[in-house]
Amino acid sequence: MTLPPGPYSGKSTLALVARVSAFTFGLAYGSVKLKVLK
C-alpha cells in the first residue's frame, strides 16, 4: 500500500495521520517493552 510521490488530494492527510499513529504506537510499544524488560 505505497502511495506514488506527487500531489495526491485527500490521501496525503490520511497518510500523514497513519504515519503519526504508527510512530506513536511504536514509541508506546518500545517504552512498554523497556519497562517489562526492566
N, CA, C, O and CB atoms as a CASP TS submission, in Angstrom:
PFRMAT TS
TARGET T0000
AUTHOR 0000-0000-0000
METHOD Language model
MODEL 1
PARENT N/A
ATOM      1  N   MET     1       0.847  -1.197   0.000  1.00  0.00           N
ATOM      2  CA  MET     1       0.000   0.000   0.000  1.00  0.00           C
ATOM      3  C   MET     1       0.883   1.247   0.000  1.00  0.00           C
ATOM      4  O   MET     1       0.815   2.067   0.916  1.00  0.00           O
ATOM      5  CB  MET     1      -0.959   0.005   1.232  1.00  0.00           C
ATOM      6  N   THR     2       1.691   1.378  -1.012  1.00  0.00           N
ATOM      7  CA  THR     2       2.588   2.530  -1.098  1.00  0.00           C
ATOM      8  C   THR     2       2.013   3.547  -2.064  1.00  0.00           C
ATOM      9  O   THR     2       1.608   3.207  -3.176  1.00  0.00           O
ATOM     10  CB  THR     2       4.005   2.101  -1.541  1.00  0.00           C
ATOM     11  N   LEU     3       1.980   4.807  -1.628  1.00  0.00           N
ATOM     12  CA  LEU     3       1.446   5.870  -2.484  1.00  0.00           C
ATOM     13  C   LEU     3       2.555   6.446  -3.345  1.00  0.00           C
ATOM     14  O   LEU     3       3.652   6.705  -2.850  1.00  0.00           O
ATOM     15  CB  LEU     3       0.788   6.983  -1.637  1.00  0.00           C
ATOM     16  N   PRO     4       2.283   6.650  -4.628  1.00  0.00           N
ATOM     17  CA  PRO     4       3.298   7.239  -5.515  1.00  0.00           C
ATOM     18  C   PRO     4       3.572   8.682  -5.139  1.00  0.00           C
ATOM     19  O   PRO     4       2.653   9.396  -4.738  1.00  0.00           O
ATOM     20  CB  PRO     4       2.852   7.158  -6.980  1.00  0.00           C
ATOM     21  N   PRO     5       4.816   9.128  -5.259  1.00  0.00           N
ATOM     22  CA  PRO     5       5.152  10.507  -4.920  1.00  0.00           C
ATOM     23  C   PRO     5       4.454  11.486  -5.849  1.00  0.00           C
ATOM     24  O   PRO     5       4.347  11.251  -7.052  1.00  0.00           O
ATOM     25  CB  PRO     5       6.661  10.716  -4.979  1.00  0.00           C
ATOM     26  N   GLY     6       3.988  12.571  -5.283  1.00  0.00           N
ATOM     27  CA  GLY     6       3.277  13.552  -6.097  1.00  0.00           C
ATOM     28  C   GLY     6       2.101  14.117  -5.325  1.00  0.00           C
ATOM     29  O   GLY     6       1.835  13.694  -4.200  1.00  0.00           O
ATOM     30  N   PRO     7       1.402  15.058  -5.912  1.00  0.00           N
ATOM     31  CA  PRO     7       0.251  15.686  -5.244  1.00  0.00           C
ATOM     32  C   PRO     7      -0.977  14.796  -5.280  1.00  0.00           C
ATOM     33  O   PRO     7      -1.697  14.764  -6.277  1.00  0.00           O
ATOM     34  CB  PRO     7      -0.072  17.026  -5.891  1.00  0.00           C
ATOM     35  N   TYR     8      -1.218  14.077  -4.198  1.00  0.00           N
ATOM     36  CA  TYR     8      -2.451  13.293  -4.134  1.00  0.00           C
ATOM     37  C   TYR     8      -3.425  14.017  -3.223  1.00  0.00           C
ATOM     38  O   TYR     8      -3.102  14.322  -2.075  1.00  0.00           O
ATOM     39  CB  TYR     8      -2.182  11.837  -3.625  1.00  0.00           C
ATOM     40  N   SER     9      -4.608  14.291  -3.733  1.00  0.00           N
ATOM     41  CA  SER     9      -5.569  15.101  -2.985  1.00  0.00           C
ATOM     42  C   SER     9      -6.348  14.226  -2.017  1.00  0.00           C
ATOM     43  O   SER     9      -6.890  13.190  -2.402  1.00  0.00           O
ATOM     44  CB  SER     9      -6.533  15.832  -3.941  1.00  0.00           C
ATOM     45  N   GLY    10      -6.400  14.649  -0.752  1.00  0.00           N
ATOM     46  CA  GLY    10      -7.214  13.934   0.226  1.00  0.00           C
ATOM     47  C   GLY    10      -6.462  12.795   0.881  1.00  0.00           C
ATOM     48  O   GLY    10      -6.672  12.518   2.062  1.00  0.00           O
ATOM     49  N   LYS    11      -5.578  12.121   0.131  1.00  0.00           N
ATOM     50  CA  LYS    11      -4.903  10.955   0.704  1.00  0.00           C
ATOM     51  C   LYS    11      -3.654  11.351   1.475  1.00  0.00           C
ATOM     52  O   LYS    11      -3.150  10.572   2.284  1.00  0.00           O
ATOM     53  CB  LYS    11      -4.540   9.965  -0.392  1.00  0.00           C
ATOM     54  N   SER    12      -3.151  12.555   1.230  1.00  0.00           N
ATOM     55  CA  SER    12      -1.929  12.979   1.924  1.00  0.00           C
ATOM     56  C   SER    12      -2.194  13.103   3.420  1.00  0.00           C
ATOM     57  O   SER    12      -1.367  12.700   4.238  1.00  0.00           O
ATOM     58  CB  SER    12      -1.411  14.326   1.356  1.00  0.00           C
ATOM     59  N   THR    13      -3.353  13.663   3.777  1.00  0.00           N
ATOM     60  CA  THR    13      -3.695  13.806   5.193  1.00  0.00           C
ATOM     61  C   THR    13      -3.852  12.436   5.828  1.00  0.00           C
ATOM     62  O   THR    13      -3.397  12.207   6.949  1.00  0.00           O
ATOM     63  CB  THR    13      -4.988  14.631   5.368  1.00  0.00           C
ATOM     64  N   LEU    14      -4.496  11.528   5.111  1.00  0.00           N
ATOM     65  CA  LEU    14      -4.708  10.179   5.636  1.00  0.00           C
ATOM     66  C   LEU    14      -3.368   9.484   5.850  1.00  0.00           C
ATOM     67  O   LEU    14      -3.158   8.831   6.871  1.00  0.00           O
ATOM     68  CB  LEU    14      -5.598   9.351   4.680  1.00  0.00           C
ATOM     69  N   ALA    15      -2.465   9.626   4.887  1.00  0.00           N
ATOM     70  CA  ALA    15      -1.147   9.008   5.008  1.00  0.00           C
ATOM     71  C   ALA    15      -0.389   9.599   6.188  1.00  0.00           C
ATOM     72  O   ALA    15       0.283   8.882   6.931  1.00  0.00           O
ATOM     73  CB  ALA    15      -0.342   9.191   3.710  1.00  0.00           C
ATOM     74  N   LEU    16      -0.504  10.918   6.354  1.00  0.00           N
ATOM     75  CA  LEU    16       0.194  11.580   7.460  1.00  0.00           C
ATOM     76  C   LEU    16      -0.344  11.079   8.796  1.00  0.00           C
ATOM     77  O   LEU    16       0.428  10.780   9.707  1.00  0.00           O
ATOM     78  CB  LEU    16       0.043  13.116   7.363  1.00  0.00           C
ATOM     79  N   VAL    17      -1.664  10.988   8.911  1.00  0.00           N
ATOM     80  CA  VAL    17      -2.276  10.507  10.152  1.00  0.00           C
ATOM     81  C   VAL    17      -1.845   9.070  10.425  1.00  0.00           C
ATOM     82  O   VAL    17      -1.525   8.722  11.562  1.00  0.00           O
ATOM     83  CB  VAL    17      -3.819  10.601  10.076  1.00  0.00           C
ATOM     84  N   ALA    18      -1.836   8.239   9.390  1.00  0.00           N
ATOM     85  CA  ALA    18      -1.437   6.841   9.561  1.00  0.00           C
ATOM     86  C   ALA    18       0.016   6.760  10.018  1.00  0.00           C
ATOM     87  O   ALA    18       0.365   5.962  10.887  1.00  0.00           O
ATOM     88  CB  ALA    18      -1.633   6.052   8.247  1.00  0.00           C
ATOM     89  N   ARG    19       0.863   7.609   9.410  1.00  0.00           N
ATOM     90  CA  ARG    19       2.286   7.594   9.772  1.00  0.00           C
ATOM     91  C   ARG    19       2.474   8.020  11.224  1.00  0.00           C
ATOM     92  O   ARG    19       3.232   7.393  11.964  1.00  0.00           O
ATOM     93  CB  ARG    19       3.094   8.518   8.837  1.00  0.00           C
ATOM     94  N   VAL    20       1.788   9.083  11.629  1.00  0.00           N
ATOM     95  CA  VAL    20       1.923   9.588  13.002  1.00  0.00           C
ATOM     96  C   VAL    20       1.397   8.562  13.998  1.00  0.00           C
ATOM     97  O   VAL    20       2.006   8.342  15.045  1.00  0.00           O
ATOM     98  CB  VAL    20       1.170  10.928  13.169  1.00  0.00           C
ATOM     99  N   SER    21       0.268   7.934  13.676  1.00  0.00           N
ATOM    100  CA  SER    21      -0.302   6.937  14.589  1.00  0.00           C
ATOM    101  C   SER    21       0.636   5.739  14.709  1.00  0.00           C
ATOM    102  O   SER    21       0.825   5.202  15.800  1.00  0.00           O
ATOM    103  CB  SER    21      -1.701   6.480  14.101  1.00  0.00           C
ATOM    104  N   ALA    22       1.217   5.323  13.596  1.00  0.00           N
ATOM    105  CA  ALA    22       2.148   4.197  13.630  1.00  0.00           C
ATOM    106  C   ALA    22       3.382   4.553  14.450  1.00  0.00           C
ATOM    107  O   ALA    22       3.882   3.727  15.214  1.00  0.00           O
ATOM    108  CB  ALA    22       2.554   3.785  12.202  1.00  0.00           C
ATOM    109  N   PHE    23       3.877   5.788  14.292  1.00  0.00           N
ATOM    110  CA  PHE    23       5.044   6.234  15.050  1.00  0.00           C
ATOM    111  C   PHE    23       4.736   6.261  16.543  1.00  0.00           C
ATOM    112  O   PHE    23       5.549   5.825  17.358  1.00  0.00           O
ATOM    113  CB  PHE    23       5.496   7.624  14.575  1.00  0.00           C
ATOM    114  N   THR    24       3.552   6.778  16.899  1.00  0.00           N
ATOM    115  CA  THR    24       3.155   6.834  18.306  1.00  0.00           C
ATOM    116  C   THR    24       3.014   5.425  18.874  1.00  0.00           C
ATOM    117  O   THR    24       3.433   5.158  20.001  1.00  0.00           O
ATOM    118  CB  THR    24       1.831   7.611  18.468  1.00  0.00           C
ATOM    119  N   PHE    25       2.422   4.526  18.087  1.00  0.00           N
ATOM    120  CA  PHE    25       2.264   3.144  18.534  1.00  0.00           C
ATOM    121  C   PHE    25       3.627   2.494  18.758  1.00  0.00           C
ATOM    122  O   PHE    25       3.818   1.755  19.723  1.00  0.00           O
ATOM    123  CB  PHE    25       1.448   2.335  17.508  1.00  0.00           C
ATOM    124  N   GLY    26       4.565   2.771  17.869  1.00  0.00           N
ATOM    125  CA  GLY    26       5.910   2.220  18.016  1.00  0.00           C
ATOM    126  C   GLY    26       6.589   2.743  19.275  1.00  0.00           C
ATOM    127  O   GLY    26       7.253   1.991  19.989  1.00  0.00           O
ATOM    128  N   LEU    27       6.420   4.033  19.544  1.00  0.00           N
ATOM    129  CA  LEU    27       7.014   4.621  20.749  1.00  0.00           C
ATOM    130  C   LEU    27       6.425   3.982  21.997  1.00  0.00           C
ATOM    131  O   LEU    27       7.160   3.595  22.906  1.00  0.00           O
ATOM    132  CB  LEU    27       6.794   6.146  20.778  1.00  0.00           C
ATOM    133  N   ALA    28       5.100   3.870  22.047  1.00  0.00           N
ATOM    134  CA  ALA    28       4.433   3.292  23.214  1.00  0.00           C
ATOM    135  C   ALA    28       4.866   1.840  23.391  1.00  0.00           C
ATOM    136  O   ALA    28       5.133   1.400  24.509  1.00  0.00           O
ATOM    137  CB  ALA    28       2.891   3.385  23.071  1.00  0.00           C
ATOM    138  N   TYR    29       4.934   1.096  22.287  1.00  0.00           N
ATOM    139  CA  TYR    29       5.336  -0.310  22.354  1.00  0.00           C
ATOM    140  C   TYR    29       6.769  -0.437  22.866  1.00  0.00           C
ATOM    141  O   TYR    29       7.074  -1.320  23.667  1.00  0.00           O
ATOM    142  CB  TYR    29       5.205  -0.976  20.969  1.00  0.00           C
ATOM    143  N   GLY    30       7.637   0.445  22.402  1.00  0.00           N
ATOM    144  CA  GLY    30       9.031   0.407  22.842  1.00  0.00           C
ATOM    145  C   GLY    30       9.161   0.709  24.326  1.00  0.00           C
ATOM    146  O   GLY    30       9.929   0.051  25.027  1.00  0.00           O
ATOM    147  N   SER    31       8.423   1.691  24.807  1.00  0.00           N
ATOM    148  CA  SER    31       8.514   2.053  26.230  1.00  0.00           C
ATOM    149  C   SER    31       7.978   0.919  27.095  1.00  0.00           C
ATOM    150  O   SER    31       8.558   0.600  28.133  1.00  0.00           O
ATOM    151  CB  SER    31       7.734   3.362  26.518  1.00  0.00           C
ATOM    152  N   VAL    32       6.878   0.313  26.675  1.00  0.00           N
ATOM    153  CA  VAL    32       6.308  -0.804  27.439  1.00  0.00           C
ATOM    154  C   VAL    32       7.288  -1.970  27.452  1.00  0.00           C
ATOM    155  O   VAL    32       7.475  -2.621  28.480  1.00  0.00           O
ATOM    156  CB  VAL    32       4.943  -1.250  26.842  1.00  0.00           C
ATOM    157  N   LYS    33       7.912  -2.230  26.308  1.00  0.00           N
ATOM    158  CA  LYS    33       8.884  -3.318  26.221  1.00  0.00           C
ATOM    159  C   LYS    33      10.043  -3.065  27.182  1.00  0.00           C
ATOM    160  O   LYS    33      10.495  -3.979  27.872  1.00  0.00           O
ATOM    161  CB  LYS    33       9.405  -3.468  24.773  1.00  0.00           C
ATOM    162  N   LEU    34      10.525  -1.814  27.222  1.00  0.00           N
ATOM    163  CA  LEU    34      11.625  -1.484  28.121  1.00  0.00           C
ATOM    164  C   LEU    34      11.206  -1.685  29.573  1.00  0.00           C
ATOM    165  O   LEU    34      11.969  -2.227  30.373  1.00  0.00           O
ATOM    166  CB  LEU    34      12.092  -0.038  27.895  1.00  0.00           C
ATOM    167  N   LYS    35      10.000  -1.250  29.911  1.00  0.00           N
ATOM    168  CA  LYS    35       9.525  -1.396  31.292  1.00  0.00           C
ATOM    169  C   LYS    35       9.433  -2.869  31.664  1.00  0.00           C
ATOM    170  O   LYS    35       9.800  -3.259  32.773  1.00  0.00           O
ATOM    171  CB  LYS    35       8.151  -0.710  31.476  1.00  0.00           C
ATOM    172  N   VAL    36       8.946  -3.684  30.742  1.00  0.00           N
ATOM    173  CA  VAL    36       8.808  -5.117  31.021  1.00  0.00           C
ATOM    174  C   VAL    36      10.188  -5.750  31.179  1.00  0.00           C
ATOM    175  O   VAL    36      10.391  -6.596  32.051  1.00  0.00           O
ATOM    176  CB  VAL    36       8.013  -5.825  29.891  1.00  0.00           C
ATOM    177  N   LEU    37      11.137  -5.341  30.336  1.00  0.00           N
ATOM    178  CA  LEU    37      12.482  -5.905  30.417  1.00  0.00           C
ATOM    179  C   LEU    37      13.156  -5.515  31.729  1.00  0.00           C
ATOM    180  O   LEU    37      13.917  -6.298  32.297  1.00  0.00           O
ATOM    181  CB  LEU    37      13.331  -5.439  29.227  1.00  0.00           C
ATOM    182  N   LYS    38      12.876  -4.309  32.205  1.00  0.00           N
ATOM    183  CA  LYS    38      13.477  -3.872  33.464  1.00  0.00           C
ATOM    184  C   LYS    38      12.780  -4.577  34.620  1.00  0.00           C
ATOM    185  O   LYS    38      13.130  -4.355  35.779  1.00  0.00           O
ATOM    186  CB  LYS    38      13.383  -2.329  33.624  1.00  0.00           C
TER
END
